[in-house]
Amino acid sequence: MAFTEEESEYVRSQPLARLATVGADGQPDVVPVMFEFDGSAFYIGGRAPENTRKFRNVRNGRVKVSLVIDDLVEREPWTPRFVRVYGVGEIVEREGQFGFGPYMRITPTISWSWNLDPLPYTPDHNTSVGMRRTVHESA
């Protein structure tokens, strides 16, 4: 399965995500990142990204990654929303927002979207907030 149009529009509307990779000692490492989305895969680049912990973690075979794209529409009433992705990272060469060079391509395996409508998350409305889980086809 793939991302819905609503999920794709939401992802493309957000400038930042949080990327988690796993270090050699098993310690998760989470960092804020800019990203690109082509409708099915995510790409993380940067300035000399090959020197970063996130790239080293994936390059050294710890390819399971998590990505969270989220925002807070309103504080009052509390109205958060997100897309969360579990996936497989690999380092590829491509032209992207930072020019030509190495990027981490994240191929989703499972994703969740929550409250993209968005509805206030209150005691009266917390059961009507929409959640969607998708198992993505393998690459």
The first five atom37 places (N, CA, C, CB, O) and aatype in JSON, in Angstrom:
{
  "aatype": [12, 0, 13, 16, 6, 6, 6, 15, 6, 18, 19, 1, 15, 5, 14, 10, 0, 1, 10, 0, 16, 19, 7, 0, 3, 7, 5, 14, 3, 19, 19, 14, 19, 12, 13, 6, 13, 3, 7, 15, 0, 13, 18, 9, 7, 7, 1, 0, 14, 6, 2, 16, 1, 11, 13, 1, 2, 19, 1, 2, 7, 1, 19, 11, 19, 15, 10, 19, 9, 3, 3, 10, 19, 6, 1, 6, 14, 17, 16, 14, 1, 13, 19, 1, 19, 18, 7, 19, 7, 6, 9, 19, 6, 1, 6, 7, 5, 13, 7, 13, 7, 14, 18, 12, 1, 9, 16, 14, 16, 9, 15, 17, 15, 17, 2, 10, 3, 14, 10, 14, 18, 16, 14, 3, 8, 2, 16, 15, 19, 7, 12, 1, 1, 16, 19, 8, 6, 15, 0],
  "atom_mask": [
    [1, 1, 1, 1, 1],
    [1, 1, 1, 1, 1],
    [1, 1, 1, 1, 1],
    [1, 1, 1, 1, 1],
    [1, 1, 1, 1, 1],
    [1, 1, 1, 1, 1],
    [1, 1, 1, 1, 1],
    [1, 1, 1, 1, 1],
    [1, 1, 1, 1, 1],
    [1, 1, 1, 1, 1],
    [1, 1, 1, 1, 1],
    [1, 1, 1, 1, 1],
    [1, 1, 1, 1, 1],
    [1, 1, 1, 1, 1],
    [1, 1, 1, 1, 1],
    [1, 1, 1, 1, 1],
    [1, 1, 1, 1, 1],
    [1, 1, 1, 1, 1],
    [1, 1, 1, 1, 1],
    [1, 1, 1, 1, 1],
    [1, 1, 1, 1, 1],
    [1, 1, 1, 1, 1],
    [1, 1, 1, 0, 1],
    [1, 1, 1, 1, 1],
    [1, 1, 1, 1, 1],
    [1, 1, 1, 0, 1],
    [1, 1, 1, 1, 1],
    [1, 1, 1, 1, 1],
    [1, 1, 1, 1, 1],
    [1, 1, 1, 1, 1],
    [1, 1, 1, 1, 1],
    [1, 1, 1, 1, 1],
    [1, 1, 1, 1, 1],
    [1, 1, 1, 1, 1],
    [1, 1, 1, 1, 1],
    [1, 1, 1, 1, 1],
    [1, 1, 1, 1, 1],
    [1, 1, 1, 1, 1],
    [1, 1, 1, 0, 1],
    [1, 1, 1, 1, 1],
    [1, 1, 1, 1, 1],
    [1, 1, 1, 1, 1],
    [1, 1, 1, 1, 1],
    [1, 1, 1, 1, 1],
    [1, 1, 1, 0, 1],
    [1, 1, 1, 0, 1],
    [1, 1, 1, 1, 1],
    [1, 1, 1, 1, 1],
    [1, 1, 1, 1, 1],
    [1, 1, 1, 1, 1],
    [1, 1, 1, 1, 1],
    [1, 1, 1, 1, 1],
    [1, 1, 1, 1, 1],
    [1, 1, 1, 1, 1],
    [1, 1, 1, 1, 1],
    [1, 1, 1, 1, 1],
    [1, 1, 1, 1, 1],
    [1, 1, 1, 1, 1],
    [1, 1, 1, 1, 1],
    [1, 1, 1, 1, 1],
    [1, 1, 1, 0, 1],
    [1, 1, 1, 1, 1],
    [1, 1, 1, 1, 1],
    [1, 1, 1, 1, 1],
    [1, 1, 1, 1, 1],
    [1, 1, 1, 1, 1],
    [1, 1, 1, 1, 1],
    [1, 1, 1, 1, 1],
    [1, 1, 1, 1, 1],
    [1, 1, 1, 1, 1],
    [1, 1, 1, 1, 1],
    [1, 1, 1, 1, 1],
    [1, 1, 1, 1, 1],
    [1, 1, 1, 1, 1],
    [1, 1, 1, 1, 1],
    [1, 1, 1, 1, 1],
    [1, 1, 1, 1, 1],
    [1, 1, 1, 1, 1],
    [1, 1, 1, 1, 1],
    [1, 1, 1, 1, 1],
    [1, 1, 1, 1, 1],
    [1, 1, 1, 1, 1],
    [1, 1, 1, 1, 1],
    [1, 1, 1, 1, 1],
    [1, 1, 1, 1, 1],
    [1, 1, 1, 1, 1],
    [1, 1, 1, 0, 1],
    [1, 1, 1, 1, 1],
    [1, 1, 1, 0, 1],
    [1, 1, 1, 1, 1],
    [1, 1, 1, 1, 1],
    [1, 1, 1, 1, 1],
    [1, 1, 1, 1, 1],
    [1, 1, 1, 1, 1],
    [1, 1, 1, 1, 1],
    [1, 1, 1, 0, 1],
    [1, 1, 1, 1, 1],
    [1, 1, 1, 1, 1],
    [1, 1, 1, 0, 1],
    [1, 1, 1, 1, 1],
    [1, 1, 1, 0, 1],
    [1, 1, 1, 1, 1],
    [1, 1, 1, 1, 1],
    [1, 1, 1, 1, 1],
    [1, 1, 1, 1, 1],
    [1, 1, 1, 1, 1],
    [1, 1, 1, 1, 1],
    [1, 1, 1, 1, 1],
    [1, 1, 1, 1, 1],
    [1, 1, 1, 1, 1],
    [1, 1, 1, 1, 1],
    [1, 1, 1, 1, 1],
    [1, 1, 1, 1, 1],
    [1, 1, 1, 1, 1],
    [1, 1, 1, 1, 1],
    [1, 1, 1, 1, 1],
    [1, 1, 1, 1, 1],
    [1, 1, 1, 1, 1],
    [1, 1, 1, 1, 1],
    [1, 1, 1, 1, 1],
    [1, 1, 1, 1, 1],
    [1, 1, 1, 1, 1],
    [1, 1, 1, 1, 1],
    [1, 1, 1, 1, 1],
    [1, 1, 1, 1, 1],
    [1, 1, 1, 1, 1],
    [1, 1, 1, 1, 1],
    [1, 1, 1, 1, 1],
    [1, 1, 1, 1, 1],
    [1, 1, 1, 0, 1],
    [1, 1, 1, 1, 1],
    [1, 1, 1, 1, 1],
    [1, 1, 1, 1, 1],
    [1, 1, 1, 1, 1],
    [1, 1, 1, 1, 1],
    [1, 1, 1, 1, 1],
    [1, 1, 1, 1, 1],
    [1, 1, 1, 1, 1],
    [1, 1, 1, 1, 1]
  ],
  "atom_positions": [
    [[0.84, -1.18, 0.0], [0.0, 0.0, 0.0], [0.88, 1.24, 0.0], [-0.95, 0.0, 1.22], [2.09, 1.16, 0.21]],
    [[0.27, 2.37, -0.24], [1.02, 3.62, -0.35], [0.41, 4.68, 0.57], [1.04, 4.11, -1.81], [-0.61, 4.45, 1.22]],
    [[1.06, 5.82, 0.6], [0.54, 6.95, 1.36], [-0.71, 7.49, 0.67], [1.6, 8.05, 1.51], [-0.78, 7.52, -0.56]],
    [[-1.69, 7.92, 1.46], [-2.88, 8.55, 0.9], [-2.51, 9.95, 0.42], [-4.04, 8.59, 1.95], [-1.46, 10.48, 0.77]],
    [[-3.39, 10.54, -0.36], [-3.17, 11.92, -0.81], [-3.11, 12.86, 0.39], [-4.3, 12.36, -1.79], [-2.29, 13.77, 0.43]],
    [[-3.98, 12.64, 1.37], [-3.98, 13.46, 2.59], [-2.64, 13.35, 3.33], [-5.14, 13.03, 3.52], [-2.1, 14.37, 3.77]],
    [[-2.11, 12.14, 3.46], [-0.81, 11.95, 4.12], [0.3, 12.62, 3.32], [-0.51, 10.45, 4.3], [1.15, 13.29, 3.9]],
    [[0.3, 12.45, 2.01], [1.32, 13.06, 1.16], [1.29, 14.57, 1.24], [1.14, 12.62, -0.29], [2.34, 15.22, 1.34]],
    [[0.1, 15.15, 1.2], [-0.03, 16.61, 1.3], [0.49, 17.1, 2.64], [-1.49, 17.04, 1.12], [1.19, 18.11, 2.7]],
    [[0.14, 16.39, 3.71], [0.62, 16.79, 5.04], [2.14, 16.73, 5.1], [-0.01, 15.89, 6.12], [2.78, 17.69, 5.53]],
    [[2.73, 15.61, 4.68], [4.19, 15.44, 4.72], [4.86, 16.57, 3.94], [4.6, 14.06, 4.14], [5.84, 17.15, 4.41]],
    [[4.36, 16.88, 2.76], [4.98, 17.93, 1.92], [4.8, 19.33, 2.51], [4.39, 17.89, 0.51], [5.52, 20.25, 2.14]],
    [[3.85, 19.49, 3.41], [3.62, 20.81, 4.02], [4.57, 21.1, 5.18], [2.19, 20.9, 4.51], [4.62, 22.23, 5.67]],
    [[5.31, 20.1, 5.63], [6.15, 20.25, 6.82], [7.63, 20.37, 6.43], [5.95, 19.06, 7.77], [8.11, 19.62, 5.59]],
    [[8.35, 21.31, 7.05], [9.76, 21.51, 6.68], [10.75, 20.62, 7.43], [10.12, 22.93, 6.92], [11.86, 20.4, 6.96]],
    [[10.36, 20.1, 8.6], [11.28, 19.33, 9.43], [10.69, 18.0, 9.86], [11.67, 20.13, 10.65], [9.47, 17.84, 9.95]],
    [[11.58, 17.06, 10.13], [11.2, 15.77, 10.7], [12.21, 15.43, 11.78], [11.13, 14.65, 9.6], [13.22, 16.13, 11.94]],
    [[11.95, 14.36, 12.51], [12.89, 13.82, 13.48], [13.26, 12.42, 12.99], [12.29, 13.81, 14.94], [12.39, 11.59, 12.75]],
    [[14.56, 12.18, 12.86], [15.07, 10.91, 12.36], [15.77, 10.17, 13.48], [16.02, 11.12, 11.15], [16.63, 10.74, 14.17]],
    [[15.41, 8.91, 13.68], [16.09, 8.07, 14.67], [16.84, 6.96, 13.95], [15.07, 7.48, 15.68], [16.29, 6.26, 13.1]],
    [[18.12, 6.82, 14.31], [18.94, 5.7, 13.86], [19.49, 5.03, 15.12], [20.11, 6.19, 12.9], [19.27, 5.52, 16.23]],
    [[20.19, 3.91, 14.94], [20.71, 3.17, 16.1], [22.22, 3.06, 15.99], [20.07, 1.75, 16.19], [22.76, 2.67, 14.95]],
    [[22.91, 3.43, 17.08], [24.36, 3.36, 17.12], [24.88, 1.95, 17.36], [0.0, 0.0, 0.0], [24.11, 1.03, 17.62]],
    [[26.18, 1.81, 17.26], [26.83, 0.51, 17.43], [26.57, -0.08, 18.81], [28.33, 0.63, 17.2], [26.55, -1.3, 18.97]],
    [[26.37, 0.78, 19.82], [26.12, 0.31, 21.17], [24.63, 0.07, 21.45], [26.67, 1.31, 22.16], [24.25, -0.21, 22.58]],
    [[23.79, 0.2, 20.39], [22.36, -0.01, 20.54], [21.6, 1.23, 20.98], [0.0, 0.0, 0.0], [20.38, 1.18, 21.13]],
    [[22.3, 2.33, 21.19], [21.67, 3.57, 21.64], [20.93, 4.24, 20.49], [22.73, 4.52, 22.23], [21.55, 4.55, 19.47]],
    [[19.62, 4.47, 20.62], [18.91, 5.25, 19.59], [19.44, 6.69, 19.58], [17.37, 5.24, 19.84], [19.79, 7.24, 20.62]],
    [[19.49, 7.27, 18.41], [19.96, 8.64, 18.24], [18.92, 9.37, 17.4], [21.39, 8.7, 17.58], [18.65, 8.97, 16.26]],
    [[18.34, 10.44, 17.94], [17.3, 11.19, 17.25], [17.81, 12.59, 16.94], [16.0, 11.26, 18.11], [18.38, 13.26, 17.8]],
    [[17.61, 13.01, 15.69], [18.03, 14.35, 15.27], [16.96, 14.98, 14.4], [19.38, 14.29, 14.51], [16.27, 14.28, 13.66]],
    [[16.82, 16.32, 14.47], [15.93, 17.01, 13.55], [16.6, 17.08, 12.18], [15.57, 18.43, 14.07], [17.8, 17.31, 12.09]],
    [[15.82, 16.89, 11.12], [16.36, 16.91, 9.76], [15.38, 17.58, 8.8], [16.66, 15.48, 9.29], [14.17, 17.56, 9.01]],
    [[15.94, 18.17, 7.75], [15.14, 18.55, 6.59], [15.02, 17.3, 5.74], [15.78, 19.76, 5.78], [15.87, 16.42, 5.81]],
    [[13.97, 17.21, 4.95], [13.78, 16.01, 4.15], [13.08, 16.36, 2.85], [12.96, 14.96, 4.92], [12.48, 17.42, 2.69]],
    [[13.19, 15.42, 1.91], [12.44, 15.48, 0.66], [11.6, 14.21, 0.6], [13.39, 15.61, -0.59], [11.97, 13.18, 1.15]],
    [[10.48, 14.3, -0.08], [9.56, 13.17, -0.19], [9.11, 13.07, -1.64], [8.32, 13.33, 0.77], [8.59, 14.04, -2.19]],
    [[9.3, 11.9, -2.27], [8.93, 11.73, -3.68], [7.59, 11.01, -3.87], [10.01, 10.97, -4.4], [7.25, 10.61, -4.98]],
    [[6.84, 10.86, -2.79], [5.56, 10.17, -2.86], [5.63, 8.76, -2.31], [0.0, 0.0, 0.0], [4.61, 8.19, -1.95]],
    [[6.83, 8.2, -2.26], [6.97, 6.87, -1.7], [8.19, 6.74, -0.78], [7.07, 5.85, -2.81], [8.14, 5.97, 0.18]],
    [[9.27, 7.45, -1.05], [10.48, 7.38, -0.23], [10.84, 8.77, 0.29], [11.66, 6.78, -1.03], [10.44, 9.79, -0.28]],
    [[11.6, 8.79, 1.37], [12.08, 10.02, 1.98], [13.58, 10.11, 1.76], [11.73, 10.08, 3.51], [14.27, 9.09, 1.7]],
    [[14.09, 11.34, 1.62], [15.52, 11.56, 1.4], [16.02, 12.59, 2.4], [15.79, 12.02, -0.07], [15.45, 13.67, 2.56]],
    [[17.12, 12.23, 3.06], [17.75, 13.11, 4.04], [19.14, 13.44, 3.5], [17.82, 12.44, 5.47], [19.92, 12.53, 3.19]],
    [[19.45, 14.71, 3.4], [20.76, 15.14, 2.93], [21.4, 16.07, 3.92], [0.0, 0.0, 0.0], [21.18, 15.94, 5.12]],
    [[22.18, 17.0, 3.43], [22.81, 17.98, 4.3], [24.15, 18.42, 3.75], [0.0, 0.0, 0.0], [24.52, 18.09, 2.62]],
    [[24.86, 19.16, 4.56], [26.2, 19.61, 4.22], [27.17, 18.58, 4.8], [26.49, 21.06, 4.76], [27.27, 18.45, 6.02]],
    [[27.87, 17.87, 3.94], [28.79, 16.79, 4.35], [28.09, 15.76, 5.24], [30.01, 17.38, 5.09], [28.57, 15.46, 6.33]],
    [[26.95, 15.23, 4.79], [26.19, 14.3, 5.64], [26.93, 13.0, 5.93], [24.87, 13.97, 4.99], [26.63, 12.32, 6.91]],
    [[27.9, 12.65, 5.08], [28.65, 11.41, 5.3], [29.46, 11.47, 6.6], [29.59, 11.15, 4.11], [29.92, 10.43, 7.08]],
    [[29.62, 12.66, 7.17], [30.36, 12.81, 8.43], [29.44, 12.79, 9.66], [31.15, 14.1, 8.41], [29.91, 13.03, 10.77]],
    [[28.18, 12.51, 9.46], [27.24, 12.55, 10.58], [27.0, 11.16, 11.16], [25.9, 13.17, 10.14], [27.19, 10.15, 10.49]],
    [[26.6, 11.13, 12.41], [26.31, 9.87, 13.09], [25.19, 9.11, 12.39], [25.93, 10.13, 14.55], [25.27, 7.89, 12.26]],
    [[24.16, 9.81, 11.94], [23.03, 9.12, 11.3], [23.47, 8.39, 10.03], [21.92, 10.13, 10.96], [23.02, 7.27, 9.77]],
    [[24.35, 9.01, 9.24], [24.84, 8.34, 8.03], [25.77, 7.18, 8.38], [25.58, 9.35, 7.13], [25.69, 6.11, 7.77]],
    [[26.65, 7.39, 9.37], [27.54, 6.29, 9.78], [26.74, 5.1, 10.3], [28.52, 6.78, 10.87], [27.07, 3.96, 9.99]],
    [[25.7, 5.36, 11.08], [24.89, 4.26, 11.61], [24.32, 3.41, 10.49], [23.76, 4.81, 12.48], [24.4, 2.18, 10.54]],
    [[23.75, 4.04, 9.47], [23.16, 3.3, 8.35], [24.25, 2.65, 7.5], [22.28, 4.23, 7.48], [24.14, 1.48, 7.13]],
    [[25.29, 3.4, 7.19], [26.38, 2.86, 6.38], [27.02, 1.63, 7.03], [27.44, 3.94, 6.14], [27.51, 0.74, 6.34]],
    [[27.02, 1.6, 8.37], [27.62, 0.48, 9.09], [26.64, -0.66, 9.35], [28.19, 0.97, 10.4], [26.89, -1.51, 10.2]],
    [[25.53, -0.67, 8.62], [24.64, -1.83, 8.64], [23.46, -1.77, 9.59], [0.0, 0.0, 0.0], [22.67, -2.71, 9.64]],
    [[23.32, -0.69, 10.33], [22.15, -0.55, 11.21], [21.11, 0.27, 10.44], [22.53, 0.15, 12.6], [20.96, 1.47, 10.64]],
    [[20.4, -0.43, 9.56], [19.57, 0.22, 8.55], [18.13, 0.48, 8.98], [19.56, -0.61, 7.31], [17.4, 1.18, 8.28]],
    [[17.71, -0.05, 10.13], [16.35, 0.24, 10.59], [16.32, 1.65, 11.15], [15.9, -0.79, 11.67], [17.11, 2.01, 12.03]],
    [[15.39, 2.46, 10.62], [15.27, 3.86, 11.03], [13.8, 4.19, 11.31], [15.84, 4.81, 9.93], [12.9, 3.47, 10.89]],
    [[13.6, 5.28, 12.02], [12.26, 5.82, 12.26], [12.28, 7.3, 11.92], [11.8, 5.58, 13.73], [13.27, 7.99, 12.16]],
    [[11.17, 7.77, 11.38], [11.03, 9.16, 11.0], [9.69, 9.64, 11.51], [11.16, 9.36, 9.45], [8.68, 8.96, 11.33]],
    [[9.66, 10.81, 12.15], [8.41, 11.41, 12.62], [8.3, 12.81, 12.04], [8.34, 11.44, 14.18], [9.21, 13.63, 12.18]],
    [[7.18, 13.07, 11.39], [6.85, 14.4, 10.88], [5.62, 14.82, 11.68], [6.59, 14.41, 9.3], [4.59, 14.14, 11.63]],
    [[5.72, 15.93, 12.41], [4.62, 16.3, 13.28], [4.52, 17.81, 13.42], [4.78, 15.66, 14.66], [5.45, 18.55, 13.09]],
    [[3.38, 18.25, 13.91], [3.23, 19.65, 14.26], [2.08, 19.78, 15.25], [2.98, 20.51, 13.0], [1.35, 18.83, 15.52]],
    [[1.95, 20.97, 15.78], [0.88, 21.28, 16.73], [0.06, 22.4, 16.11], [1.46, 21.7, 18.15], [0.5, 23.55, 16.05]],
    [[-1.15, 22.06, 15.66], [-2.01, 23.03, 14.98], [-2.45, 24.12, 15.95], [-3.24, 22.32, 14.37], [-2.42, 25.31, 15.61]],
    [[-2.86, 23.72, 17.13], [-3.3, 24.65, 18.18], [-2.85, 24.12, 19.53], [-4.86, 24.83, 18.15], [-2.79, 22.91, 19.76]],
    [[-2.54, 25.05, 20.43], [-2.26, 24.65, 21.81], [-3.55, 24.56, 22.62], [-1.29, 25.64, 22.48], [-3.67, 23.71, 23.5]],
    [[-4.51, 25.43, 22.32], [-5.78, 25.44, 23.03], [-6.89, 25.62, 22.01], [-5.82, 26.56, 24.1], [-7.04, 26.73, 21.5]],
    [[-7.66, 24.62, 21.69], [-7.6, 23.29, 22.26], [-6.43, 22.49, 21.66], [-8.94, 22.55, 22.01], [-6.03, 22.73, 20.52]],
    [[-5.9, 21.56, 22.43], [-4.75, 20.75, 22.07], [-5.04, 20.01, 20.77], [-4.39, 19.76, 23.2], [-5.95, 19.18, 20.72]],
    [[-4.25, 20.3, 19.69], [-4.53, 19.72, 18.38], [-3.22, 19.3, 17.7], [-5.29, 20.73, 17.49], [-2.76, 19.98, 16.77]],
    [[-2.62, 18.19, 18.14], [-1.43, 17.68, 17.48], [-1.79, 16.78, 16.3], [-0.55, 16.93, 18.47], [-2.91, 16.29, 16.21]],
    [[-0.83, 16.56, 15.42], [-0.99, 15.6, 14.32], [0.39, 15.1, 13.9], [-1.75, 16.25, 13.1], [1.4, 15.76, 14.16]],
    [[0.42, 13.93, 13.24], [1.72, 13.4, 12.83], [1.6, 12.31, 11.79], [2.46, 12.86, 14.03], [0.54, 11.71, 11.59]],
    [[2.73, 12.07, 11.11], [2.98, 10.87, 10.32], [4.26, 10.27, 10.88], [3.1, 11.19, 8.74], [5.27, 10.95, 11.02]],
    [[4.21, 8.98, 11.21], [5.37, 8.26, 11.74], [5.7, 7.14, 10.77], [5.09, 7.69, 13.19], [4.81, 6.45, 10.27]],
    [[6.99, 6.95, 10.51], [7.44, 5.96, 9.53], [8.51, 5.08, 10.15], [7.98, 6.65, 8.25], [9.47, 5.58, 10.73]],
    [[8.35, 3.77, 10.03], [9.43, 2.82, 10.24], [9.91, 2.45, 8.85], [8.97, 1.54, 11.07], [9.11, 2.25, 7.94]],
    [[11.22, 2.36, 8.69], [11.72, 2.05, 7.36], [13.14, 1.55, 7.36], [0.0, 0.0, 0.0], [13.74, 1.31, 8.41]],
    [[13.66, 1.4, 6.15], [15.01, 0.93, 5.91], [15.78, 2.07, 5.25], [15.03, -0.37, 5.03], [15.34, 2.62, 4.23]],
    [[16.92, 2.41, 5.83], [17.75, 3.47, 5.28], [18.88, 2.9, 4.44], [0.0, 0.0, 0.0], [19.43, 1.85, 4.75]],
    [[19.21, 3.62, 3.39], [20.39, 3.28, 2.58], [20.97, 4.58, 2.05], [20.03, 2.3, 1.41], [20.25, 5.55, 1.83]],
    [[22.27, 4.58, 1.84], [22.95, 5.77, 1.33], [23.0, 5.67, -0.19], [24.38, 5.91, 1.94], [23.47, 4.68, -0.75]],
    [[22.51, 6.72, -0.86], [22.48, 6.77, -2.32], [23.07, 8.11, -2.78], [21.02, 6.6, -2.85], [23.11, 9.08, -2.02]],
    [[23.52, 8.14, -4.01], [23.97, 9.39, -4.64], [22.81, 9.91, -5.47], [25.27, 9.17, -5.52], [22.2, 9.16, -6.23]],
    [[22.52, 11.19, -5.33], [21.42, 11.79, -6.1], [21.53, 13.3, -6.09], [20.06, 11.35, -5.54], [22.3, 13.88, -5.32]],
    [[20.75, 13.92, -6.96], [20.59, 15.37, -6.97], [19.41, 15.68, -6.06], [20.36, 15.94, -8.43], [18.33, 15.12, -6.23]],
    [[19.62, 16.56, -5.1], [18.54, 16.9, -4.17], [18.65, 18.34, -3.72], [0.0, 0.0, 0.0], [19.33, 19.15, -4.34]],
    [[17.97, 18.66, -2.63], [17.9, 20.03, -2.16], [19.26, 20.6, -1.75], [16.95, 20.12, -1.01], [19.42, 21.82, -1.66]],
    [[20.24, 19.75, -1.49], [21.59, 20.2, -1.15], [22.57, 19.99, -2.31], [22.09, 19.47, 0.08], [23.78, 19.99, -2.1]],
    [[22.04, 19.81, -3.53], [22.88, 19.56, -4.68], [23.13, 18.08, -4.86], [0.0, 0.0, 0.0], [22.47, 17.25, -4.24]],
    [[24.12, 17.75, -5.71], [24.43, 16.35, -5.95], [25.32, 15.83, -4.83], [25.11, 16.16, -7.32], [26.25, 16.52, -4.4]],
    [[25.03, 14.63, -4.35], [25.86, 14.03, -3.32], [25.14, 12.91, -2.61], [0.0, 0.0, 0.0], [24.13, 12.41, -3.1]],
    [[25.66, 12.51, -1.45], [25.05, 11.4, -0.72], [23.79, 11.84, 0.03], [26.06, 10.8, 0.28], [23.74, 12.91, 0.64]],
    [[22.8, 11.0, -0.06], [21.54, 11.2, 0.66], [21.15, 9.86, 1.28], [20.39, 11.74, -0.29], [21.5, 8.79, 0.77]],
    [[20.44, 9.93, 2.39], [19.88, 8.72, 2.95], [18.46, 8.56, 2.39], [19.87, 8.77, 4.53], [17.6, 9.42, 2.6]],
    [[18.23, 7.47, 1.68], [16.89, 7.16, 1.2], [16.24, 6.26, 2.25], [16.91, 6.46, -0.23], [16.81, 5.25, 2.67]],
    [[15.05, 6.65, 2.67], [14.3, 5.85, 3.63], [13.11, 5.25, 2.89], [13.84, 6.71, 4.86], [12.22, 5.97, 2.43]],
    [[13.11, 3.94, 2.8], [12.01, 3.2, 2.19], [11.09, 2.73, 3.31], [12.53, 1.99, 1.32], [11.5, 1.91, 4.13]],
    [[9.86, 3.25, 3.35], [8.95, 2.88, 4.44], [8.57, 1.4, 4.43], [7.71, 3.73, 4.36], [8.37, 0.81, 3.37]],
    [[8.47, 0.83, 5.62], [7.94, -0.52, 5.78], [6.57, -0.46, 6.44], [8.91, -1.4, 6.62], [5.65, -1.19, 6.05]],
    [[6.42, 0.4, 7.43], [5.13, 0.64, 8.11], [5.03, 2.13, 8.37], [5.01, -0.19, 9.45], [6.02, 2.78, 8.69]],
    [[3.82, 2.68, 8.23], [3.62, 4.08, 8.6], [2.3, 4.23, 9.33], [3.65, 4.99, 7.34], [1.38, 3.42, 9.18]],
    [[2.22, 5.28, 10.1], [1.01, 5.64, 10.83], [0.76, 7.12, 10.6], [1.13, 5.31, 12.36], [1.7, 7.91, 10.57]],
    [[-0.49, 7.48, 10.43], [-0.85, 8.89, 10.43], [-1.92, 9.08, 11.49], [-1.35, 9.37, 9.0], [-2.73, 8.18, 11.75]],
    [[-1.91, 10.25, 12.09], [-2.82, 10.5, 13.19], [-3.32, 11.93, 13.15], [-2.15, 10.22, 14.52], [-2.53, 12.87, 13.11]],
    [[-4.61, 12.08, 13.17], [-5.3, 13.36, 13.31], [-4.97, 14.36, 12.21], [-4.96, 13.96, 14.64], [-4.8, 15.54, 12.49]],
    [[-4.89, 13.91, 10.98], [-4.58, 14.83, 9.89], [-5.75, 15.73, 9.54], [-4.15, 14.06, 8.67], [-5.59, 16.63, 8.72]],
    [[-6.91, 15.51, 10.14], [-8.1, 16.32, 9.82], [-7.92, 17.83, 10.08], [-9.26, 15.82, 10.62], [-8.38, 18.56, 9.21]],
    [[-7.37, 18.37, 11.05], [-7.1, 17.93, 12.42], [-8.26, 18.29, 13.35], [-5.79, 18.57, 12.92], [-8.93, 19.3, 13.17]],
    [[-8.48, 17.45, 14.34], [-9.51, 17.68, 15.35], [-8.86, 17.93, 16.7], [-10.48, 16.47, 15.44], [-7.79, 17.39, 16.98]],
    [[-9.48, 18.76, 17.54], [-8.94, 18.96, 18.88], [-8.92, 17.62, 19.63], [-9.76, 20.01, 19.66], [-9.87, 16.84, 19.53]],
    [[-7.85, 17.38, 20.36], [-7.72, 16.17, 21.15], [-8.11, 16.51, 22.58], [-6.26, 15.58, 21.08], [-7.28, 16.94, 23.38]],
    [[-9.37, 16.32, 22.88], [-9.93, 16.66, 24.19], [-10.63, 15.43, 24.75], [-10.92, 17.87, 24.1], [-10.86, 14.47, 24.01]],
    [[-10.96, 15.44, 26.03], [-11.68, 14.29, 26.59], [-12.98, 13.97, 25.83], [-12.01, 14.55, 28.05], [-13.39, 12.81, 25.77]],
    [[-13.61, 14.99, 25.24], [-14.86, 14.77, 24.5], [-14.62, 14.22, 23.1], [-15.63, 16.07, 24.4], [-15.51, 13.57, 22.54]],
    [[-13.44, 14.45, 22.52], [-13.21, 14.1, 21.12], [-12.06, 13.12, 20.88], [-12.94, 15.33, 20.35], [-11.74, 12.84, 19.72]],
    [[-11.44, 12.58, 21.92], [-10.25, 11.77, 21.68], [-10.53, 10.46, 20.97], [-9.57, 11.48, 22.98], [-9.61, 9.88, 20.39]],
    [[-11.76, 9.96, 20.99], [-12.04, 8.71, 20.28], [-12.33, 8.94, 18.8], [-13.21, 8.0, 20.94], [-12.31, 7.99, 18.01]],
    [[-12.62, 10.18, 18.41], [-12.94, 10.45, 17.01], [-11.71, 10.88, 16.2], [-14.01, 11.52, 16.92], [-11.81, 11.08, 14.99]],
    [[-10.57, 11.03, 16.86], [-9.35, 11.42, 16.16], [-8.88, 10.24, 15.31], [-8.23, 11.86, 17.17], [-8.75, 9.12, 15.8]],
    [[-8.63, 10.5, 14.02], [-8.34, 9.42, 13.08], [-6.91, 8.92, 13.11], [0.0, 0.0, 0.0], [-5.97, 9.71, 13.11]],
    [[-6.75, 7.59, 13.14], [-5.44, 6.93, 13.06], [-5.49, 5.97, 11.88], [-5.09, 6.16, 14.39], [-6.49, 5.29, 11.67]],
    [[-4.41, 5.93, 11.1], [-4.31, 5.01, 9.98], [-2.95, 4.33, 10.02], [-4.52, 5.74, 8.62], [-1.92, 5.0, 10.16]],
    [[-2.92, 3.01, 9.92], [-1.68, 2.23, 9.87], [-1.58, 1.59, 8.49], [-1.63, 1.14, 11.01], [-2.55, 1.02, 7.99]],
    [[-0.4, 1.7, 7.88], [-0.19, 1.14, 6.54], [1.06, 0.29, 6.53], [-0.09, 2.26, 5.48], [2.11, 0.72, 7.0]],
    [[0.94, -0.92, 6.0], [2.11, -1.74, 5.74], [2.46, -1.53, 4.27], [1.84, -3.27, 6.06], [1.65, -1.8, 3.39]],
    [[3.66, -1.04, 4.02], [4.08, -0.71, 2.67], [4.69, -1.92, 1.99], [5.08, 0.45, 2.67], [5.31, -2.77, 2.64]],
    [[4.51, -1.98, 0.69], [5.11, -3.06, -0.09], [6.62, -2.94, -0.05], [4.61, -3.04, -1.54], [7.15, -1.83, -0.05]],
    [[7.33, -4.07, -0.01], [8.78, -4.01, 0.0], [9.31, -3.53, -1.33], [9.37, -5.37, 0.34], [8.72, -3.73, -2.4]],
    [[10.46, -2.89, -1.21], [11.09, -2.32, -2.42], [11.61, -3.4, -3.32], [12.22, -1.37, -2.04], [12.17, -3.11, -4.38]]
  ]
}
